[in-house]
Amino acid sequence: MNLSFFDQFTSPYLLGIPLILVSTMFPALLLPSTDNRWLPNRLCTLQLWLSHLITKQLMVPLNKKGHKWALILTSLMTLLLMINLLGLLPYTFTPTTQLSMNMALAFPLWFATLLTGLRNQPSTSLGHLLPEGTPTPLIPALIMIETTSLLIRPLALGVRLTANLTAGHLLIQLISTATITLLPLIPTVSLLTTLILLLLTILEVAVAMIQAYVFVLLLTLYLQENI
């Protein structure tokens, strides 16, 4: 029984080929393509409004130099948001529950922000490793601590996203299993667990959106430190 709970986190295969790439790219196919008309359809209008809102929120912590990253950050936010929300549908696979994928997204972008800082302002970027006014005996220890905290940032990004989504999916499956099991035995309790399941599903929709936003927002803050 314990193994069946984690089967939903296993990447599906077709003829020995992993379908995680297909499930990752599929959300992009759902986005309507814009055209040259002045008045597009309502779906395109809603898409443009959401893209503008997301871009506006992500660019608030950044100065004008960081606005060059608007396309990358907005695209990443849209991709994570759609993958997380589609993963809540029945009989679907959520790629963002895989730590390997989240690390593949977090590490290159974090490393790019680090290289940007080392190229544009090397003294300031290296100065973050040693706080001002540090006593001389504590300098080696603080440099090691700050370096460790700097290198652990991409791991924290990936683990945070993976852990939150995995915990939510497990809770939904546990409560839904309890609801089906209790239905012929104790219908009253089964109705109560159904209500809890509905509330939990609404909570998981909010968590899916919030975690996508937090992932990109932290990358934005890391970028602001290095420009």
N, C-alpha and C positions, 0 to 999 in steps of 0.2 A: 504493500500500500504506500509506503514512504517513497518508493522509487517512482510510482505513478504520478505523485505530486510534482516531481521535477522533470517529467517527460515533456512538459510544455516549453521548457527552456532548452531543449535539444534541437539543434538546427535540422530542419527537414531535408531529406535527400530524394532525388529522383534519378533513377538509373545510376546511382553512385555519385551524382553531382550535387553538392550542397546548394540549397536554394536561398541561402542567406543574402546573396547579392541581389537576387530577384526581389526578395521581400524588402530590401533596402531601397532599391530604385523604383519600386512600384508606386510609392506615394507621389513621386514626381509626375507620373502619368495622369494622376487625378487632377492636377492643376490645369485650369483652362488656359489655352494660349490666347494672347491678346492679338488684336489686328489693328489696322490703320483707321478704323472708324472713330469718329469723335464720341459717339455714344455707344459703347459696347453693351453687351448684355449685363444683367444684374449680377451674375456670378463673377464676371470679370471685374465689375465695379467693387464688389465685396472683397475680392482678392487684392486689388490695388489698395483699398482702404486698410486692410489688415497688414499688408506689406509696409505701407507708410507708417502705420501705428507702431509696428515692431521696430522699424528702422529708427523712428523718432525716440523710442524708449531706450534703445541700445546706444544711441549716439549721445545721450545726455552726459555720461561721465567723461566723454572724450573731447579733446580739443580739435581744432581744424585739421591737424596733421593726422589724427586717428580716423578721420572721416573717409580716408582711402580704403579702410577695411569694411566699409558699410556693406558692400555686396557679399563679401565672404561671411560676415557675421549674420546678416539677415538670411542668407541662404541656409546656413547651418541651423539657425533657429527654426526656420520653416521645415527643414528636413526632420529635425528631432521632434518637433511638435506633431507632425503628421504620423511619424513612425510610432510615437508613444500612444497617440489616440487610436490609430488603427489596430494597435496591439491589444486593445481592450475588447475588440469584437470577438465573438466566439469562433473557434477553429482557426485562429490566426497565430502567427509567430511574431514575437517582438524582438527585433535584432538588438535593441538597446538594453536587453537583459544580459547580453554577452559582454563580459569585461574586456575581451580582446577587441571588440569593435569600438567600445567607448574609449579605450586607451589609444586605438588607432586614430580617433578623432582628437583626443585631448593632447597627446604628446606632440604631434607636429605643429599644432597651432600654438601651444605654449612655447615650444622651442623657437618658433618664428618670432613671437613677441620678445623672447630673451635675446635673440640675435639682433632684432631691431634696436633694442636698448644698447647693446654692446657696440653697435655700429654708430648710432647717433650720439649717444652720451655715455661713453665707457666709464668715465670717472663716477658719474652719478649712479650708474647701474651697479658698479662694484662697491660703491659706498653704502648700498643697502645691506651689505654683508657685515658691516661694522657700525653700530649705532654711535652717534657723536657723544663724546664724553665718557666713553667706556674706560674703566680702570685698566692699566697695562697688564696686570696678571690675568685678567679675564678675556683678553683679546683672542688668544687661540681657541678657547672654548666657545666664545660667542661666534667666531667665524665658522666653526664647525656646525654649531646649532643653526645659524642662519642659512648656511649652505644646504644643510639637510632639509630645512623647511622650504627652501626654494626648489630643490629637486623633487620634493614629495608632492608638489602642486598638481602635476598631471595625474599622478596616482589618485590623489584625493578627488579630482574631477571625475575620473572614470568610476571609482568605487562608489561615490555618492549617487551617481545616476543609476548604476547597476543595482545597488542595494535597495534604493527606494522603489524602483519598479519591480524588482524580484519579490520584495516583501508584500507589495500590494497584490501582485498576481497570486501569490501563495495564499493570502488571506481570502481572496475571492474564491479560490478553488476549495479551500477548507470549508468555508461557510456554505457554499453551494452544495458540496458533498453532504454536509450535515443536514441541509434543508431537504434534499432528496431522500436521505436515509430516514429522517423523522416523519416524513409525510404520511406513510401508512401506519406509523406507530402512534405518534402524538401530533395530530394535525394542528392543534393550537400553537404548540411550540414551533412547528414548521412554518406557520404564518409569521410568527415573530422573527424567526431567522431570515425569512424572505424580506421582511422590512429592513432588517439590518443589512442584508445583502444589497438592497437597493440604495440605501444610504452610503454603504461602502463603495459602491460603483460610482456614485456621484463624487465621492471624495477622491477616488482614483483618477477620475477625469481631471479634477483640479490638480492633483499631484503630477499627472502627466504633463500638464501645461506649465506648472510651476518649475518642475525639474528641468524642462527644456530651457526655460528662461534663465534659471540660476546657472546652468552650465555655460551659456553664452555670456551672461552678465559677468561671471568671474573671469572669463577670458578677456572681456572688455576692460575690467579693472586691472588685470595683469598687463594689458597693452598700454593703459594709461600710465602705469608706473615706468614704462620704458620709452615714452615718446616726449 
